[in-house]
Every structure is written in structure tokens, then in C-alpha cells.
Amino acid sequence: MDETAFDYCDAGNYPQWDEDHPIHFVGHSAGAQVVRVLQQMLADKKFKGYEDTSENWVLSITSLSGAFNGTTRTYFDGMQPDDGKTMKPLSLLQLCRIGVIIYDWLDIPWLKDYYNFGFDHFNMSRKKLGAWGLVECLLGNAGPFATGDWILTDLTIQGSMGMNSHLQTFPNTFYFSYATKRTTKILGVTVPSGILGIHPLLFIRVLQMSQWRHPPDVPPPYKGYRDEDWQENDGALNTISMTHPRLPIEHPSRLVVNDSDCLPLQPGIWYYKIVEADHILFIVNRERAGVQFDLIYDSIYERCRKHVFRKTPQTLPNQAP
């Protein structure tokens, strides 16, 4: 995300948004980290033409399976564990990278209407680049993967540490996190917690991640790293990564067992719960998640309405200050 994000809309869906009309954000997976980046950019006044922004434009952030500290999944899929920046020559990620580049280069209108990766600003169409331009993109000299500024580098442990070093937990914002897991321990070994409760596409990934071992010939990503800390997972992210920002410096946090024990809620603290669910339980459909789906979203709504507020009186939406 950068300041050009404002170029994608005119007035926006909520033009009253400011410090007197702050917003509650709910983010899933990498989206939770994106919201943190947005809040930091508001604090740093990064958006041209909006010099009055501040971190207080965000009243609360709620994370569902948020990718705060990276995931070992990236190494399974093809990121190099020694630096967290480069890809293995032969890997799933390389195949995906090549496929995306060719897809955008072909620029077939009906396919782009069906799904667009959002790379139009790279001008990768064959009509503009030609055959040699395709070669340059495939070699990594041009296109969306040339700079290394893309999501998978941010989802490695090393990349997340670099990002977290610039992201603050602000004293006037409320933070909540639901960390998910689909693993259990049997005789000290971490294994998937069952077959029926895990999406078929994620079961193998849960199993893989529960058996993760950092390569012994590669330096660990941080001092004090232990494989066993990263084995609980939901098929996409490690549970330890989802609770709150931990690396390189741990942010204030509190494990929530009973909601009532945490009242009154305090800003500047990450309140987190551990939920038995896979990575996509709360975003696919209500039918799959069942009652738990309603309970999660109802609790988020109720908390934002009843327990999250600034100490100073707030101006009501659509009301002049």
C-alpha cells in the first residue's frame, strides 16, 4: 500500500472520515497487517493532499487470523529460508509467478473480465511489451516481481520483522485478535486436530506446517527461535504469528479467556483469543462455519458498539463538529 491508494476513488465511501469520525477496521490474514500499515501511514501523513491525517483516524483494529509475524508456509511454497526475500528456482511460487506474468501479458479481454490481478499499471500487455518485454518480466528485470516488494516477501518471518520494526501499536487505538489453529498435541507431537473440521484444501497444509523444521544449515530468523513454537497452525499461518505483533519487539498483549475479565477495555493493548478453526472458516460462508460464524461477528459488532470509545466526546457521523 502507498499514497497512490487514494487515486482509486473520488470522494470515497465515507468522506466524513477524520479524527472526529474514526473507523473500526476488521482484517483477515494479510489484510490485518495491511490495516496496520494504513494506520502507520495516516500517522506519518503519507497521503498527499491529506496533511491532517493521524493514527487517531482508526478507533479499533480487529484481526481474524492476522499475519503479524510471518508464516513458515512461505518456505514450503518456495521462499528461501535463509533471507526470506528470494524464491527457490523450482517451486510452487515460481510456477505461480510465471503463470501470472503470462496471464497478464496475453491480455485476453474475457479472461481479464473474469479475473484481474490488478497489474494493469505495470503495462505488461503483449500489445505494449512485445515478446522481449515478456522475457524481461520472466527474468525478473521488469514487472510486479522485479523490486521484491510483493506480498510473499512480507509474509516470511524475516519480512514481517522488517515491517514490524516500522509499525507501532498506538496508545489511543483498541486492538483485538482472533488467532486460529487446527492442530493438537499427541504424545508431544503436533498433528492436525481432525479431518472433518478442516477444509480439504488445507488439511495437507496443516500437516506440513505442524512438522516444520528450520533447515539446520541456515541461521535462524531471530534469536531464541524454536521450531516447536511455530508448529501450531491453521493451514496457512502459524498460530504464534496471529496473536499480536511479537517480532522483533513484542507489543503489549493480553490473552482473553473470559471477555468480562478484560472490562473495561484499554487502548494500546492487543487482546487476543485462540480459536479452533482453519484459516478460511470465517470468510468462506456462514453455512460452513455455522453458529461460530455468527458468534464471532456478533461479538465484534457488540464490542465496537458498547465497549470501544474514546475518552473525549465524539461527534456523531454526519453531524458537524
C-alpha angles and dihedrals in degrees: 000000000000139000091279087075087090089063090072095070141032115215095352129225094282110028091172090069111131140112091296091048103040123177136231112227127202116192133182125210110322088001090073090059090045089058089052090051090050092051091049091050090050089051091048092046093235097157114093113230092021102082094153097066121123141170087262090074083082115068098179142356121208117191125203109195089335121195099227102144105024131257136257086222088083091063092051090051096049116285115130109250093210096067107003090222109080131060128235111252092239114037146112090263092055090053090049092047092052092045093051093048093050091044092055093040093055088054096195106181099216091047092049089050089054094048132356121190090205095244097124091114089064089063093222097156116130087234090066104028105035123198095308091053089056090053091051091052093047090050090052095245094116140013133050096320098048098090099043088236099128137111102268093058088053091049096058116095090246093048093049091050090054091049094045091053087070100038122086134202100228123221097229098047127086117226128199131175137189109200114196132208138176099186138093136185122251115184089340094308120117112229137158110287093230144319103246096057096049125080108248091237091056102041096084090044092052089052093048094049093046088060096046117145122180109234107265092220093056123077112249116257093244141005112277095023115161126183093220091061090062101044100086106086148147098231096273108036135032113248092230088060095054104055100073140315105298107159136106087353123012115238122218111281144165130201110231118216099154118021093215091060090065098052128149091043117224126212121235094042128102108229108197140183130195109228127191101235142106122251098271103035095108099041107044103064143317093243092065098043095042122185092348088065091058093043094054096048094040090053092049091050094045093048093051091048100043111022109027115078142126120254091235117071113268127221112242116244113273090015120117114242 
